[in-house]
Amino acid sequence: MGTSAQIGVTGLAVMGRNLARNFARNGYTVAVHNRTPSRTRELLAEFGDEGEFIGAESAAEFVAALERPRRLVIMVKAGDPTDAVIEEFAPLLEDGDVIIDGGNAHFADTRRRERDLRERGIHFVGTGISGGEEGALHGPSIMPGGSAESYESLGPMLAKISAKAADGAPCVTHVGPDGSGHFVKMVHNGIEYADMQLIAEAYQLLRDVGGRSPAEIAEVFRTWNTGRLDSYLIEITAEVLSHVDPATGEPFVDVVADQAEQKGTGRWTVQLALELGVPVSGIAEAVFARSLSGHTALREASRGLAGPTARPLSGAAADAFADQVEQALYASKIVSYTQGFHEIAAGSAEYGWNIDLGAIAGIWRGGCIIRAAFLDRIRAAYDARPDLPSLLSDETFAAEIADAQQDWREVLGAATGQGVPTPGFAAALAYYDSLRADRLPAALTQGQRDYFGAHTYRRTDREGTFHTRWAGDRSEVQM
């Protein structure tokens, strides 16, 4: 077999198959391989007319089909399966060749793999890919890490197959070294969890407090999608809420079990935030909400707990409440993105990645699940002030939240009064209020810690670290 493929894809489940087709549709000759050869043959039979493919049934045949430097995309399950594929192919590669991992790998695994392969002369590019199976085929948002040298070879190809923002910019950037690409994709997914939870809470409020049906709520979301909440998730929410179950004639949302699942990236986002000391309370509440939804026995045992009597609104009052929910949703979304970008900045500082936050906002404008119109403004905010400590420090976003905050509070008051759980909205508002507070009760917490554990404290009126002799004469000593 002659060496002629410009890129290869191994692992031809839905994402890998569609990514291979995307490369082929964009004029690249693509080598394709799967551990089960029948899947390779099926791709060639069904989609072989979409471009130039070279099918390979063995690892050696696959590698032989690739031009130098070889560019090999792995699209298999994260964890041990990825390590197994790397160990199968790495001995067949040479100095300067590139392995691209397009799965949802943990960034720490990516750092390990990049370090190990670098020692063998092979570039390893951990790459976040967002957009699902449709994005993989038509243009995803792509977040590659790895060496600058590998991106010189790979970047133009990724730019060609990526989604394009409204201004035509490709939704791909070199995120930074080693595991930075997968780290950013992880946080992207954490923001996605929060965004979805907030939208779900808005739906529940419009239904239980606003007294609207799923079909009516779908129209509310369609209206919202023409304004500042314009986003992929708002768009598909309207579609899901307007869908009628063909078997029962009931609203689709009423026949789906209310148990949300998760694959782990949201949980990783929260775990890493704890390690970095970054408060991502909104993302954490979204992860916990999914977890709680799955504890069916606990929920069944709690059905009889007391709560308020529901009094749904109607007419003009319901319309006014919907406007307030829009304000609360928008403000809470800003907080979620604020927390996510804070975590990216903290990870960048911890691992020396030097991530451009404006560029990340830019590549999320198209292709990815959290693509939204206001990412243009987030990009502009970070481009204007790369050292921006928080999106809430940006004058425009601060002004919008100032305008929304009273409605936000009233929505939470209504939710509490009628017993509708809104952990995402509440966590977002608590975060906002904590940031703007002159004093936090952490002073009392620190006093308690010093009392029972001599953990010391700092004072507001002079430098140094102090301890009070609580069990003695309560005199203060400087440590």
Salt bridges, closest charged atoms under 4 A:
GLU50 OE1 - ARG21 NE 2.80
GLU50 OE2 - ARG25 NH2 3.22
GLU57 OE2 - ARG41 NH1 2.66
GLU67 OE2 - ARG71 NH2 3.12
ASP83 OD2 - ARG112 NH2 3.22
ASP83 OD1 - ARG113 NE 2.82
GLU87 OE2 - ARG120 NH1 3.38
GLU94 OE2 - ARG68 NH1 3.34
GLU94 OE2 - ARG70 NH1 2.95
ASP97 OD1 - ARG68 NE 2.81
ASP97 OD2 - ARG70 NH1 2.73
ASP101 OD2 - ARG113 NH1 3.86
ASP109 OD1 - ARG112 NH2 3.55
GLU114 OE1 - ARG118 NH2 2.57
ASP116 OD1 - ARG115 NE 3.88
GLU134 OE1 - HIS138 NE2 3.27
GLU149 OE2 - HIS123 NE2 3.72
ASP167 OD2 - ARG365 NH1 3.16
ASP167 OD2 - ARG379 NH1 3.70
ASP178 OD1 - ARG111 NE 3.08
GLU192 OE1 - HIS188 ND1 3.98
ASP195 OD1 - LYS333 NZ 2.70
GLU219 OE2 - ARG222 NH1 2.59
GLU239 OE2 - ARG222 NH2 3.39
ASP254 OD1 - ARG207 NH1 2.71
ASP258 OD2 - ARG299 NH2 2.50
GLU300 OE2 - ARG303 NH2 3.36
ASP319 OD1 - ARG212 NH2 2.62
GLU326 OE2 - ARG228 NE 2.93
ASP376 OD1 - ARG365 NH1 2.82
ASP376 OD1 - ARG379 NH2 3.54
GLU400 OE1 - ARG377 NH2 2.65
ASP433 OD1 - ARG409 NH2 2.73
ASP433 OD1 - ARG436 NE 2.76
ASP450 OD1 - HIS467 ND1 2.78
ASP461 OD1 - ARG459 NE 2.82
ASP461 OD2 - ARG462 NH1 3.84
GLU476 OE2 - ARG459 NH1 3.05
GLU476 OE1 - ARG462 NH2 2.81
